[in-house]
């Protein structure tokens, strides 16, 4: 399964490694998905965010934290997250994560209904 570097933003503020588990299992992005949901493994580098605050208007997400510690930002709230935590992210809810570790990756899986939605909304900071 290919791991893809995803470094972007001003001064590479967003730094993560992605593995698309569903694609490795044969899921398709051609409008005819093999699986009813998408699974992605993400590793956030120490002291980095995974992405800007954003929402998916048509996609729910379920997160499983497998390694590390960090902060989940949801709307105007902050939640400490750590290995073993699971949580649901309803569609239309702005969110992002930050890895609070100085040395270790924050690793999580996202399980989401497979929706190709280019209209994800991003908040500018």
C-alpha positions as CSV (number, residue, x, y, z in Angstrom):
1,X,0.0,0.0,0.0
2,X,1.6,3.3,-1.1
3,X,2.1,6.0,1.4
4,X,1.8,9.5,-0.1
5,X,3.6,12.6,1.3
6,X,1.2,15.5,1.7
7,X,3.2,18.6,2.7
8,X,1.5,22.0,1.9
9,X,0.5,25.4,3.1
10,X,2.7,28.3,4.1
11,X,6.1,27.0,5.4
12,X,4.7,23.4,5.0
13,X,2.4,24.0,8.0
14,X,0.4,20.9,7.0
15,X,2.5,17.8,7.0
16,X,1.1,14.3,6.8
17,X,1.5,10.9,5.2
18,X,-1.5,9.2,3.7
19,X,-2.4,5.6,2.9
20,X,-5.6,5.0,1.0
21,X,-6.6,1.6,2.5
22,X,-9.8,1.3,0.4
23,X,-7.8,1.9,-2.8
24,X,-5.5,-0.9,-1.9
25,X,-8.5,-3.2,-1.4
26,X,-9.8,-2.4,-4.8
27,X,-12.2,0.6,-4.3
28,X,-12.8,2.7,-7.3
29,X,-13.3,6.5,-7.7
30,X,-15.2,6.2,-11.0
31,X,-18.7,6.6,-9.5
32,X,-19.0,2.9,-8.9
33,X,-17.3,2.3,-5.5
34,X,-16.5,-1.3,-4.6
35,X,-17.0,-0.5,-0.9
36,X,-19.8,1.5,0.8
37,X,-17.1,3.6,2.6
38,X,-13.6,4.9,2.2
39,X,-10.7,4.1,4.7
40,X,-7.6,6.3,5.0
41,X,-4.7,6.0,7.3
42,X,-3.0,9.3,8.2
43,X,0.2,10.0,10.1
44,X,0.7,13.7,11.2
45,X,4.2,14.8,11.7
46,X,5.2,16.1,15.2
47,X,4.1,19.6,15.9
48,X,2.0,19.9,12.7
49,X,-1.6,20.1,11.7
50,X,-3.1,17.6,9.2
51,X,-4.8,20.3,7.2
52,X,-6.7,23.6,7.5
53,X,-10.0,23.8,9.4
54,X,-12.5,22.4,6.9
55,X,-15.8,20.6,6.5
56,X,-17.4,18.1,4.1
57,X,-21.0,19.2,3.3
58,X,-22.0,15.7,2.2
59,X,-19.7,13.3,4.1
60,X,-19.7,11.9,7.6
61,X,-16.4,10.7,9.1
62,X,-15.5,8.3,11.9
63,X,-11.9,8.6,13.4
64,X,-9.9,5.9,15.2
65,X,-6.7,7.2,16.9
66,X,-4.1,4.4,16.9
67,X,-0.9,6.1,18.0
68,X,0.1,9.4,19.6
69,X,-1.6,12.4,21.2
70,X,-3.0,15.6,19.9
71,X,-5.8,18.1,19.7
72,X,-9.0,17.8,17.7
73,X,-10.5,21.1,16.7
74,X,-14.2,21.0,16.1
75,X,-15.9,24.3,15.3
76,X,-14.8,26.6,18.2
77,X,-14.0,23.7,20.6
78,X,-10.8,21.7,21.3
79,X,-10.6,18.1,22.5
80,X,-7.5,16.2,23.6
81,X,-7.1,13.0,21.7
82,X,-4.9,10.0,22.2
83,X,-4.4,6.4,21.1
84,X,-7.6,4.4,21.7
85,X,-10.0,7.3,21.1
86,X,-12.7,7.1,18.5
87,X,-15.2,9.8,17.5
88,X,-17.7,10.7,14.9
89,X,-17.5,13.8,12.7
90,X,-20.9,14.8,11.3
91,X,-21.0,16.2,7.8
92,X,-20.9,20.0,7.7
93,X,-18.8,20.3,10.9
94,X,-15.6,22.3,10.6
95,X,-12.6,20.3,12.0
96,X,-8.8,19.6,11.9
97,X,-6.2,18.0,14.1
98,X,-2.8,19.0,15.6
99,X,-0.1,16.6,16.7
100,X,1.2,17.8,20.1
101,X,4.2,15.5,20.3
102,X,7.7,16.7,19.8
103,X,8.9,13.4,18.4
104,X,6.1,10.9,17.6
105,X,3.6,10.7,14.8
106,X,-0.1,11.0,15.5
107,X,-1.7,8.1,13.6
108,X,-5.4,7.7,12.8
109,X,-7.8,6.0,10.5
110,X,-10.7,7.9,8.9
111,X,-13.7,5.8,7.8
112,X,-16.1,7.8,5.7
113,X,-19.0,7.3,3.3
114,X,-17.4,7.4,-0.1
115,X,-18.4,10.7,-1.6
116,X,-16.4,12.6,-4.2
117,X,-17.2,16.1,-3.2
118,X,-15.0,18.9,-4.5
119,X,-17.0,21.4,-2.6
120,X,-15.3,20.8,0.8
121,X,-15.3,24.2,2.6
122,X,-12.0,25.5,4.1
123,X,-11.7,28.3,6.7
124,X,-8.8,30.6,6.2
125,X,-6.5,31.5,9.1
